[in-house]
Amino acid sequence: MGKFCEVCNKGVMSGNLVSHSNRKTRRAWAPNVQTVRVVVNGTPRKMNVCTRCLRSGKVERSF
């Protein structure tokens, strides 16, 4: 599964993991991306879509 949303292009963000002793190491935050069947131009196809786009109705699900 891809690490980015094909609708809004939301992808992996990076930053620092800060411990209790204030040591910093690099880490990544990935969006919650699901593979769903979506109607695109009248035809169903599978896409990687983040849950924010699914919840807000930016895509039409195909069942």
All heavy atoms as TSV, in Angstrom:
chain	resi	resn	atom	element	x	y	z
A	1	MET	N	N	0.840	-1.170	0.000
A	1	MET	CA	C	0.000	0.000	0.000
A	1	MET	C	C	0.888	1.237	0.000
A	1	MET	O	O	1.914	1.275	0.660
A	1	MET	CB	C	-0.902	-0.003	1.235
A	1	MET	CG	C	-1.858	1.159	1.249
A	1	MET	SD	S	-2.913	1.319	2.692
A	1	MET	CE	C	-3.086	-0.261	3.328
A	2	GLY	N	N	0.480	2.237	-0.757
A	2	GLY	CA	C	1.254	3.463	-0.819
A	2	GLY	C	C	1.144	4.266	0.454
A	2	GLY	O	O	0.220	4.092	1.245
A	3	LYS	N	N	2.085	5.155	0.644
A	3	LYS	CA	C	2.096	5.982	1.853
A	3	LYS	C	C	1.566	7.381	1.582
A	3	LYS	O	O	1.860	8.310	2.322
A	3	LYS	CB	C	3.521	6.084	2.403
A	3	LYS	CG	C	4.063	4.792	2.932
A	3	LYS	CD	C	3.436	4.445	4.253
A	3	LYS	CE	C	4.099	3.234	4.858
A	3	LYS	NZ	N	3.545	2.882	6.141
A	4	PHE	N	N	0.807	7.553	0.476
A	4	PHE	CA	C	0.233	8.860	0.212
A	4	PHE	C	C	-1.176	8.701	-0.342
A	4	PHE	O	O	-1.526	7.659	-0.905
A	4	PHE	CB	C	1.105	9.676	-0.746
A	4	PHE	CG	C	1.047	9.211	-2.175
A	4	PHE	CD1	C	0.240	9.859	-3.084
A	4	PHE	CD2	C	1.799	8.146	-2.600
A	4	PHE	CE1	C	0.174	9.438	-4.399
A	4	PHE	CE2	C	1.752	7.716	-3.904
A	4	PHE	CZ	C	0.935	8.363	-4.808
A	5	CYS	N	N	-1.972	9.751	-0.167
A	5	CYS	CA	C	-3.355	9.761	-0.629
A	5	CYS	C	C	-3.378	10.227	-2.077
A	5	CYS	O	O	-2.779	11.245	-2.421
A	5	CYS	CB	C	-4.180	10.691	0.243
A	5	CYS	SG	S	-5.890	10.886	-0.290
A	6	GLU	N	N	-4.077	9.472	-2.950
A	6	GLU	CA	C	-4.153	9.825	-4.354
A	6	GLU	C	C	-5.164	10.930	-4.626
A	6	GLU	O	O	-5.237	11.429	-5.742
A	6	GLU	CB	C	-4.502	8.588	-5.182
A	6	GLU	CG	C	-3.426	7.524	-5.154
A	6	GLU	CD	C	-3.783	6.314	-5.988
A	6	GLU	OE1	O	-4.421	6.479	-7.036
A	6	GLU	OE2	O	-3.417	5.207	-5.566
A	7	VAL	N	N	-5.937	11.346	-3.621
A	7	VAL	CA	C	-6.919	12.415	-3.788
A	7	VAL	C	C	-6.334	13.764	-3.382
A	7	VAL	O	O	-6.341	14.721	-4.149
A	7	VAL	CB	C	-8.201	12.115	-2.974
A	7	VAL	CG1	C	-9.200	13.244	-3.082
A	7	VAL	CG2	C	-8.817	10.809	-3.445
A	8	CYS	N	N	-5.780	13.841	-2.166
A	8	CYS	CA	C	-5.274	15.118	-1.653
A	8	CYS	C	C	-3.750	15.184	-1.621
A	8	CYS	O	O	-3.184	16.191	-1.198
A	8	CYS	CB	C	-5.831	15.380	-0.262
A	8	CYS	SG	S	-5.283	14.203	0.984
A	9	ASN	N	N	-3.071	14.119	-2.060
A	9	ASN	CA	C	-1.609	14.046	-2.087
A	9	ASN	C	C	-0.966	14.203	-0.708
A	9	ASN	O	O	0.174	14.635	-0.603
A	9	ASN	CB	C	-1.008	15.068	-3.055
A	9	ASN	CG	C	-1.361	14.748	-4.477
A	9	ASN	OD1	O	-1.401	13.588	-4.865
A	9	ASN	ND2	N	-1.650	15.766	-5.266
A	10	LYS	N	N	-1.710	13.855	0.337
A	10	LYS	CA	C	-1.131	13.869	1.678
A	10	LYS	C	C	-0.135	12.727	1.792
A	10	LYS	O	O	-0.422	11.599	1.398
A	10	LYS	CB	C	-2.230	13.690	2.726
A	10	LYS	CG	C	-1.736	13.755	4.153
A	10	LYS	CD	C	-2.839	13.409	5.123
A	10	LYS	CE	C	-3.882	14.495	5.139
A	10	LYS	NZ	N	-4.910	14.253	6.177
A	11	GLY	N	N	1.060	13.006	2.292
A	11	GLY	CA	C	2.102	11.992	2.357
A	11	GLY	C	C	2.745	11.927	3.721
A	11	GLY	O	O	2.239	12.471	4.702
A	12	VAL	N	N	3.883	11.269	3.781
A	12	VAL	CA	C	4.605	11.072	5.034
A	12	VAL	C	C	5.253	12.382	5.462
A	12	VAL	O	O	5.843	13.093	4.651
A	12	VAL	CB	C	5.672	9.973	4.854
A	12	VAL	CG1	C	6.478	9.801	6.123
A	12	VAL	CG2	C	5.027	8.663	4.455
A	13	MET	N	N	5.119	12.699	6.749
A	13	MET	CA	C	5.792	13.862	7.325
A	13	MET	C	C	6.880	13.355	8.256
A	13	MET	O	O	6.749	12.296	8.866
A	13	MET	CB	C	4.817	14.730	8.106
A	13	MET	CG	C	3.780	15.404	7.250
A	13	MET	SD	S	2.733	16.507	8.206
A	13	MET	CE	C	3.908	17.752	8.668
A	14	SER	N	N	7.955	14.109	8.369
A	14	SER	CA	C	9.053	13.690	9.236
A	14	SER	C	C	9.295	14.744	10.303
A	14	SER	O	O	8.915	15.900	10.155
A	14	SER	CB	C	10.321	13.468	8.426
A	14	SER	OG	O	10.725	14.660	7.803
A	15	GLY	N	N	9.928	14.294	11.372
A	15	GLY	CA	C	10.242	15.197	12.474
A	15	GLY	C	C	11.094	14.476	13.492
A	15	GLY	O	O	11.705	13.455	13.193
A	16	ASN	N	N	11.134	15.008	14.685
A	16	ASN	CA	C	11.953	14.446	15.743
A	16	ASN	C	C	11.102	13.710	16.765
A	16	ASN	O	O	10.037	14.185	17.162
A	16	ASN	CB	C	12.737	15.542	16.469
A	16	ASN	CG	C	13.875	16.068	15.654
A	16	ASN	OD1	O	14.521	15.330	14.925
A	16	ASN	ND2	N	14.136	17.359	15.765
A	17	LEU	N	N	11.584	12.552	17.199
A	17	LEU	CA	C	11.044	11.867	18.356
A	17	LEU	C	C	11.859	12.351	19.545
A	17	LEU	O	O	13.081	12.171	19.568
A	17	LEU	CB	C	11.174	10.362	18.195
A	17	LEU	CG	C	10.711	9.499	19.352
A	17	LEU	CD1	C	9.198	9.538	19.439
A	17	LEU	CD2	C	11.180	8.084	19.167
A	18	VAL	N	N	11.211	12.988	20.502
A	18	VAL	CA	C	11.921	13.584	21.640
A	18	VAL	C	C	11.649	12.731	22.871
A	18	VAL	O	O	10.505	12.548	23.288
A	18	VAL	CB	C	11.465	15.034	21.881
A	18	VAL	CG1	C	12.244	15.657	23.027
A	18	VAL	CG2	C	11.635	15.858	20.617
A	19	SER	N	N	12.702	12.209	23.464
A	19	SER	CA	C	12.577	11.339	24.637
A	19	SER	C	C	12.418	12.173	25.903
A	19	SER	O	O	12.508	13.402	25.888
A	19	SER	CB	C	13.802	10.435	24.749
A	19	SER	OG	O	14.922	11.206	25.116
A	20	HIS	N	N	12.211	11.478	27.010
A	20	HIS	CA	C	12.086	12.152	28.297
A	20	HIS	C	C	13.383	12.868	28.668
A	20	HIS	O	O	13.349	13.921	29.314
A	20	HIS	CB	C	11.718	11.125	29.371
A	20	HIS	CG	C	11.517	11.705	30.718
A	20	HIS	ND1	N	10.488	12.584	31.011
A	20	HIS	CD2	C	12.212	11.549	31.872
A	20	HIS	CE1	C	10.574	12.939	32.294
A	20	HIS	NE2	N	11.611	12.313	32.840
A	21	SER	N	N	14.525	12.327	28.244
A	21	SER	CA	C	15.805	12.981	28.519
A	21	SER	C	C	16.170	14.011	27.445
A	21	SER	O	O	17.293	14.483	27.398
A	21	SER	CB	C	16.914	11.933	28.625
A	21	SER	OG	O	17.054	11.248	27.410
A	22	ASN	N	N	15.219	14.311	26.562
A	22	ASN	CA	C	15.336	15.356	25.530
A	22	ASN	C	C	16.312	14.987	24.410
A	22	ASN	O	O	16.846	15.866	23.753
A	22	ASN	CB	C	15.707	16.700	26.152
A	22	ASN	CG	C	15.153	17.874	25.358
A	22	ASN	OD1	O	14.169	17.704	24.636
A	22	ASN	ND2	N	15.761	19.025	25.467
A	23	ARG	N	N	16.540	13.691	24.213
A	23	ARG	CA	C	17.328	13.244	23.059
A	23	ARG	C	C	16.425	13.224	21.836
A	23	ARG	O	O	15.252	12.870	21.928
A	23	ARG	CB	C	17.891	11.847	23.306
A	23	ARG	CG	C	18.968	11.825	24.378
A	23	ARG	CD	C	19.413	10.426	24.659
A	23	ARG	NE	N	19.869	9.774	23.428
A	23	ARG	CZ	C	20.893	8.943	23.361
A	23	ARG	NH1	N	21.566	8.646	24.458
A	23	ARG	NH2	N	21.241	8.379	22.232
A	24	LYS	N	N	16.980	13.581	20.680
A	24	LYS	CA	C	16.197	13.644	19.453
A	24	LYS	C	C	16.666	12.594	18.448
A	24	LYS	O	O	17.848	12.467	18.186
A	24	LYS	CB	C	16.318	15.017	18.770
A	24	LYS	CG	C	15.436	16.088	19.360
A	24	LYS	CD	C	16.160	16.865	20.398
A	24	LYS	CE	C	15.351	18.040	20.879
A	24	LYS	NZ	N	16.029	18.713	21.984
A	25	THR	N	N	15.703	11.854	17.908
A	25	THR	CA	C	15.962	10.949	16.796
A	25	THR	C	C	14.879	11.184	15.746
A	25	THR	O	O	13.766	11.598	16.075
A	25	THR	CB	C	15.938	9.472	17.231
A	25	THR	OG1	O	14.692	9.197	17.879
A	25	THR	CG2	C	17.082	9.147	18.164
A	26	ARG	N	N	15.217	10.933	14.483
A	26	ARG	CA	C	14.273	11.185	13.397
A	26	ARG	C	C	13.199	10.103	13.365
A	26	ARG	O	O	13.468	8.929	13.647
A	26	ARG	CB	C	15.008	11.222	12.054
A	26	ARG	CG	C	16.047	12.310	11.954
A	26	ARG	CD	C	15.476	13.684	12.122
A	26	ARG	NE	N	14.776	14.115	10.918
A	26	ARG	CZ	C	14.175	15.296	10.795
A	26	ARG	NH1	N	14.196	16.157	11.787
A	26	ARG	NH2	N	13.561	15.614	9.688
A	27	ARG	N	N	11.988	10.504	13.026
A	27	ARG	CA	C	10.890	9.568	12.868
A	27	ARG	C	C	9.953	10.082	11.793
A	27	ARG	O	O	10.111	11.211	11.315
A	27	ARG	CB	C	10.148	9.340	14.169
A	27	ARG	CG	C	9.443	10.564	14.710
A	27	ARG	CD	C	8.258	10.202	15.557
A	27	ARG	NE	N	7.216	9.615	14.723
A	27	ARG	CZ	C	6.066	9.155	15.192
A	27	ARG	NH1	N	5.821	9.191	16.483
A	27	ARG	NH2	N	5.151	8.653	14.394
A	28	ALA	N	N	8.993	9.272	11.412
A	28	ALA	CA	C	8.065	9.641	10.347
A	28	ALA	C	C	6.635	9.402	10.807
A	28	ALA	O	O	6.358	8.473	11.568
A	28	ALA	CB	C	8.357	8.840	9.089
A	29	TRP	N	N	5.727	10.259	10.339
A	29	TRP	CA	C	4.300	10.108	10.556
A	29	TRP	C	C	3.651	9.850	9.208
A	29	TRP	O	O	3.755	10.676	8.299
A	29	TRP	CB	C	3.695	11.377	11.155
A	29	TRP	CG	C	4.022	11.606	12.586
A	29	TRP	CD1	C	3.312	11.190	13.671
A	29	TRP	CD2	C	5.136	12.336	13.102
A	29	TRP	NE1	N	3.917	11.601	14.824
A	29	TRP	CE2	C	5.060	12.323	14.498
A	29	TRP	CE3	C	6.214	12.999	12.511
A	29	TRP	CZ2	C	5.975	12.932	15.312
A	29	TRP	CZ3	C	7.130	13.602	13.329
A	29	TRP	CH2	C	6.996	13.571	14.709
A	30	ALA	N	N	3.002	8.711	9.072
A	30	ALA	CA	C	2.331	8.363	7.825
A	30	ALA	C	C	0.827	8.568	7.986
A	30	ALA	O	O	0.268	8.321	9.058
A	30	ALA	CB	C	2.621	6.912	7.454
A	31	PRO	N	N	0.145	9.035	6.938
A	31	PRO	CA	C	-1.304	9.198	7.021
A	31	PRO	C	C	-2.001	7.836	7.018
A	31	PRO	O	O	-1.436	6.832	6.565
A	31	PRO	CB	C	-1.649	10.003	5.763
A	31	PRO	CG	C	-0.557	9.695	4.818
A	31	PRO	CD	C	0.673	9.483	5.644
A	32	ASN	N	N	-3.217	7.815	7.517
A	32	ASN	CA	C	-4.020	6.589	7.543
A	32	ASN	C	C	-4.617	6.392	6.155
A	32	ASN	O	O	-5.652	6.962	5.820
A	32	ASN	CB	C	-5.113	6.705	8.609
A	32	ASN	CG	C	-5.826	5.408	8.826
A	32	ASN	OD1	O	-5.531	4.408	8.185
A	32	ASN	ND2	N	-6.795	5.427	9.721
A	33	VAL	N	N	-3.941	5.592	5.328
A	33	VAL	CA	C	-4.327	5.400	3.932
A	33	VAL	C	C	-4.941	4.017	3.772
A	33	VAL	O	O	-4.380	3.025	4.228
A	33	VAL	CB	C	-3.106	5.553	3.004
A	33	VAL	CG1	C	-3.468	5.268	1.575
A	33	VAL	CG2	C	-2.539	6.952	3.125
A	34	GLN	N	N	-6.116	3.970	3.135
A	34	GLN	CA	C	-6.821	2.726	2.901
A	34	GLN	C	C	-6.969	2.508	1.397
A	34	GLN	O	O	-7.148	3.470	0.652
A	34	GLN	CB	C	-8.225	2.770	3.524
A	34	GLN	CG	C	-8.256	3.158	4.981
A	34	GLN	CD	C	-7.662	2.093	5.862
A	34	GLN	OE1	O	-7.843	0.916	5.611
A	34	GLN	NE2	N	-6.939	2.513	6.895
A	35	THR	N	N	-6.911	1.260	0.957
A	35	THR	CA	C	-7.180	0.926	-0.436
A	35	THR	C	C	-8.669	0.657	-0.569
A	35	THR	O	O	-9.191	-0.286	0.036
A	35	THR	CB	C	-6.376	-0.308	-0.866
A	35	THR	OG1	O	-4.990	-0.044	-0.673
A	35	THR	CG2	C	-6.616	-0.623	-2.338
A	36	VAL	N	N	-9.357	1.497	-1.330
A	36	VAL	CA	C	-10.811	1.382	-1.475
A	36	VAL	C	C	-11.180	1.420	-2.954
A	36	VAL	O	O	-10.440	1.935	-3.786
A	36	VAL	CB	C	-11.550	2.516	-0.736
A	36	VAL	CG1	C	-11.384	2.397	0.752
A	36	VAL	CG2	C	-11.102	3.869	-1.218
A	37	ARG	N	N	-12.358	0.858	-3.266
A	37	ARG	CA	C	-12.898	0.953	-4.619
A	37	ARG	C	C	-13.652	2.269	-4.728
A	37	ARG	O	O	-14.551	2.559	-3.944
A	37	ARG	CB	C	-13.833	-0.220	-4.900
A	37	ARG	CG	C	-13.111	-1.516	-5.169
A	37	ARG	CD	C	-14.056	-2.696	-5.224
A	37	ARG	NE	N	-15.186	-2.489	-6.100
A	37	ARG	CZ	C	-15.247	-2.892	-7.375
A	37	ARG	NH1	N	-14.221	-3.531	-7.893
A	37	ARG	NH2	N	-16.319	-2.672	-8.099
A	38	VAL	N	N	-13.277	3.068	-5.735
A	38	VAL	CA	C	-13.810	4.414	-5.903
A	38	VAL	C	C	-14.326	4.555	-7.324
A	38	VAL	O	O	-13.757	3.986	-8.260
A	38	VAL	CB	C	-12.693	5.457	-5.633
A	38	VAL	CG1	C	-13.186	6.851	-5.883
A	38	VAL	CG2	C	-12.179	5.330	-4.219
A	39	VAL	N	N	-15.421	5.304	-7.488
A	39	VAL	CA	C	-15.949	5.583	-8.819
A	39	VAL	C	C	-15.226	6.804	-9.374
A	39	VAL	O	O	-15.281	7.894	-8.805
A	39	VAL	CB	C	-17.469	5.840	-8.776
A	39	VAL	CG1	C	-17.977	6.224	-10.151
A	39	VAL	CG2	C	-18.194	4.623	-8.257
A	40	VAL	N	N	-14.501	6.616	-10.504
A	40	VAL	CA	C	-13.788	7.701	-11.170
A	40	VAL	C	C	-14.262	7.747	-12.617
A	40	VAL	O	O	-14.076	6.792	-13.370
A	40	VAL	CB	C	-12.256	7.482	-11.117
A	40	VAL	CG1	C	-11.542	8.594	-11.855
A	40	VAL	CG2	C	-11.783	7.390	-9.693
A	41	ASN	N	N	-14.895	8.858	-13.000
A	41	ASN	CA	C	-15.450	9.030	-14.351
A	41	ASN	C	C	-16.407	7.904	-14.730
A	41	ASN	O	O	-16.404	7.412	-15.850
A	41	ASN	CB	C	-14.335	9.141	-15.396
A	41	ASN	CG	C	-13.478	10.358	-15.187
A	41	ASN	OD1	O	-13.952	11.385	-14.696
A	41	ASN	ND2	N	-12.211	10.262	-15.525
A	42	GLY	N	N	-17.213	7.452	-13.775
A	42	GLY	CA	C	-18.208	6.427	-14.036
A	42	GLY	C	C	-17.712	4.996	-13.978
A	42	GLY	O	O	-18.496	4.073	-14.119
A	43	THR	N	N	-16.409	4.789	-13.783
A	43	THR	CA	C	-15.863	3.437	-13.719
A	43	THR	C	C	-15.232	3.209	-12.356
A	43	THR	O	O	-14.543	4.094	-11.831
A	43	THR	CB	C	-14.802	3.205	-14.814
A	43	THR	OG1	O	-13.740	4.151	-14.632
A	43	THR	CG2	C	-15.392	3.386	-16.194
A	44	PRO	N	N	-15.443	2.032	-11.773
A	44	PRO	CA	C	-14.816	1.750	-10.478
A	44	PRO	C	C	-13.356	1.377	-10.645
A	44	PRO	O	O	-12.969	0.690	-11.587
A	44	PRO	CB	C	-15.623	0.572	-9.937
A	44	PRO	CG	C	-16.171	-0.091	-11.141
A	44	PRO	CD	C	-16.369	0.972	-12.177
A	45	ARG	N	N	-12.519	1.858	-9.723
A	45	ARG	CA	C	-11.121	1.467	-9.680
A	45	ARG	C	C	-10.626	1.571	-8.245
A	45	ARG	O	O	-11.240	2.244	-7.420
A	45	ARG	CB	C	-10.250	2.309	-10.612
A	45	ARG	CG	C	-10.185	3.777	-10.283
A	45	ARG	CD	C	-9.255	4.509	-11.209
A	45	ARG	NE	N	-7.884	4.354	-10.776
A	45	ARG	CZ	C	-7.011	5.347	-10.690
A	45	ARG	NH1	N	-7.370	6.558	-11.040
A	45	ARG	NH2	N	-5.787	5.135	-10.289
A	46	LYS	N	N	-9.530	0.888	-7.955
A	46	LYS	CA	C	-8.969	0.920	-6.610
A	46	LYS	C	C	-8.005	2.085	-6.483
A	46	LYS	O	O	-7.200	2.332	-7.383
A	46	LYS	CB	C	-8.240	-0.381	-6.306
A	46	LYS	CG	C	-9.155	-1.549	-6.047
A	46	LYS	CD	C	-8.379	-2.735	-5.558
A	46	LYS	CE	C	-9.325	-3.869	-5.218
A	46	LYS	NZ	N	-8.600	-5.032	-4.722
A	47	MET	N	N	-8.106	2.793	-5.361
A	47	MET	CA	C	-7.232	3.929	-5.094
A	47	MET	C	C	-6.804	3.889	-3.637
A	47	MET	O	O	-7.499	3.340	-2.788
A	47	MET	CB	C	-7.945	5.260	-5.366
A	47	MET	CG	C	-8.244	5.545	-6.801
A	47	MET	SD	S	-9.091	7.110	-7.026
A	47	MET	CE	C	-7.810	8.266	-6.624
A	48	ASN	N	N	-5.658	4.498	-3.359
A	48	ASN	CA	C	-5.201	4.698	-1.990
A	48	ASN	C	C	-5.719	6.051	-1.531
A	48	ASN	O	O	-5.320	7.083	-2.051
A	48	ASN	CB	C	-3.678	4.660	-1.914
A	48	ASN	CG	C	-3.122	3.305	-2.253
A	48	ASN	OD1	O	-3.716	2.300	-1.920
A	48	ASN	ND2	N	-1.989	3.274	-2.919
A	49	VAL	N	N	-6.631	6.029	-0.548
A	49	VAL	CA	C	-7.306	7.243	-0.100
A	49	VAL	C	C	-7.159	7.349	1.408
A	49	VAL	O	O	-7.336	6.359	2.131
A	49	VAL	CB	C	-8.804	7.206	-0.485
A	49	VAL	CG1	C	-9.513	8.478	-0.061
A	49	VAL	CG2	C	-8.976	6.993	-1.982
A	50	CYS	N	N	-6.839	8.545	1.896
A	50	CYS	CA	C	-6.732	8.737	3.338
A	50	CYS	C	C	-8.135	8.791	3.946
A	50	CYS	O	O	-9.120	9.092	3.280
A	50	CYS	CB	C	-5.936	9.997	3.666
A	50	CYS	SG	S	-6.732	11.550	3.252
A	51	THR	N	N	-8.209	8.488	5.231
A	51	THR	CA	C	-9.502	8.418	5.893
A	51	THR	C	C	-10.152	9.787	6.018
A	51	THR	O	O	-11.374	9.882	6.109
A	51	THR	CB	C	-9.359	7.777	7.284
A	51	THR	OG1	O	-8.351	8.477	8.011
A	51	THR	CG2	C	-8.959	6.320	7.148
A	52	ARG	N	N	-9.374	10.850	5.980
A	52	ARG	CA	C	-9.948	12.194	6.025
A	52	ARG	C	C	-10.755	12.473	4.760
A	52	ARG	O	O	-11.851	13.045	4.806
A	52	ARG	CB	C	-8.822	13.227	6.182
A	52	ARG	CG	C	-9.258	14.673	6.264
A	52	ARG	CD	C	-10.059	14.951	7.521
A	52	ARG	NE	N	-9.320	14.687	8.736
A	52	ARG	CZ	C	-8.702	15.610	9.451
A	52	ARG	NH1	N	-8.698	16.860	9.053
A	52	ARG	NH2	N	-8.081	15.281	10.565
A	53	CYS	N	N	-10.233	12.043	3.595
A	53	CYS	CA	C	-10.963	12.221	2.333
A	53	CYS	C	C	-12.192	11.324	2.271
A	53	CYS	O	O	-13.223	11.712	1.722
A	53	CYS	CB	C	-10.048	11.945	1.141
A	53	CYS	SG	S	-8.784	13.193	0.895
A	54	LEU	N	N	-12.096	10.111	2.828
A	54	LEU	CA	C	-13.256	9.226	2.868
A	54	LEU	C	C	-14.360	9.810	3.738
A	54	LEU	O	O	-15.537	9.797	3.364
A	54	LEU	CB	C	-12.856	7.855	3.427
A	54	LEU	CG	C	-12.079	6.937	2.504
A	54	LEU	CD1	C	-11.629	5.711	3.268
A	54	LEU	CD2	C	-12.914	6.545	1.315
A	55	ARG	N	N	-13.976	10.349	4.889
A	55	ARG	CA	C	-14.963	10.872	5.831
A	55	ARG	C	C	-15.628	12.135	5.310
A	55	ARG	O	O	-16.824	12.344	5.497
A	55	ARG	CB	C	-14.292	11.144	7.177
A	55	ARG	CG	C	-15.245	11.497	8.274
A	55	ARG	CD	C	-14.512	11.684	9.571
A	55	ARG	NE	N	-13.674	12.888	9.526
A	55	ARG	CZ	C	-12.867	13.258	10.488
A	55	ARG	NH1	N	-12.741	12.515	11.564
A	55	ARG	NH2	N	-12.160	14.352	10.384
A	56	SER	N	N	-14.860	12.991	4.626
A	56	SER	CA	C	-15.406	14.265	4.160
A	56	SER	C	C	-16.184	14.124	2.858
A	56	SER	O	O	-16.783	15.092	2.402
A	56	SER	CB	C	-14.273	15.286	3.958
A	56	SER	OG	O	-13.403	14.839	2.948
A	57	GLY	N	N	-16.159	12.941	2.242
A	57	GLY	CA	C	-16.945	12.713	1.039
A	57	GLY	C	C	-16.300	13.229	-0.220
A	57	GLY	O	O	-16.985	13.524	-1.201
A	58	LYS	N	N	-14.979	13.341	-0.262
A	58	LYS	CA	C	-14.281	13.809	-1.453
A	58	LYS	C	C	-14.257	12.760	-2.555
A	58	LYS	O	O	-13.974	13.072	-3.697
A	58	LYS	CB	C	-12.858	14.223	-1.124
A	58	LYS	CG	C	-12.763	15.488	-0.299
A	58	LYS	CD	C	-11.332	15.913	-0.131
A	58	LYS	CE	C	-11.251	17.195	0.678
A	58	LYS	NZ	N	-9.864	17.637	0.842
A	59	VAL	N	N	-14.531	11.489	-2.203
A	59	VAL	CA	C	-14.578	10.414	-3.185
A	59	VAL	C	C	-15.904	9.680	-3.046
A	59	VAL	O	O	-16.533	9.691	-1.989
A	59	VAL	CB	C	-13.409	9.413	-3.001
A	59	VAL	CG1	C	-12.093	10.059	-3.328
A	59	VAL	CG2	C	-13.393	8.841	-1.621
A	60	GLU	N	N	-16.350	9.073	-4.136
A	60	GLU	CA	C	-17.572	8.288	-4.122
A	60	GLU	C	C	-17.212	6.814	-4.085
A	60	GLU	O	O	-16.550	6.313	-4.997
A	60	GLU	CB	C	-18.408	8.585	-5.372
A	60	GLU	CG	C	-19.716	7.866	-5.425
A	60	GLU	CD	C	-20.487	8.153	-6.693
A	60	GLU	OE1	O	-20.091	9.071	-7.432
A	60	GLU	OE2	O	-21.472	7.429	-6.937
A	61	ARG	N	N	-17.599	6.125	-3.029
A	61	ARG	CA	C	-17.292	4.709	-2.871
A	61	ARG	C	C	-18.067	3.875	-3.877
A	61	ARG	O	O	-19.186	4.205	-4.251
A	61	ARG	CB	C	-17.648	4.231	-1.471
A	61	ARG	CG	C	-16.894	4.857	-0.326
A	61	ARG	CD	C	-15.510	4.322	-0.126
A	61	ARG	NE	N	-15.434	2.912	0.120
A	61	ARG	CZ	C	-15.326	2.344	1.310
A	61	ARG	NH1	N	-15.322	3.089	2.386
A	61	ARG	NH2	N	-15.214	1.043	1.433
A	62	SER	N	N	-17.464	2.773	-4.299
A	62	SER	CA	C	-18.109	1.818	-5.184
A	62	SER	C	C	-18.218	0.500	-4.448
A	62	SER	O	O	-17.212	-0.058	-4.008
A	62	SER	CB	C	-17.293	1.640	-6.459
A	62	SER	OG	O	-17.791	0.578	-7.220
A	63	PHE	N	N	-19.451	-0.019	-4.288
A	63	PHE	CA	C	-19.643	-1.255	-3.528
A	63	PHE	C	C	-20.017	-2.401	-4.384
A	63	PHE	O	O	-19.982	-2.718	-5.371
A	63	PHE	CB	C	-20.731	-1.093	-2.470
A	63	PHE	CG	C	-20.361	-0.090	-1.416
A	63	PHE	CD1	C	-20.868	1.182	-1.415
A	63	PHE	CD2	C	-19.461	-0.450	-0.417
A	63	PHE	CE1	C	-20.532	2.077	-0.438
A	63	PHE	CE2	C	-19.112	0.454	0.562
A	63	PHE	CZ	C	-19.651	1.715	0.549
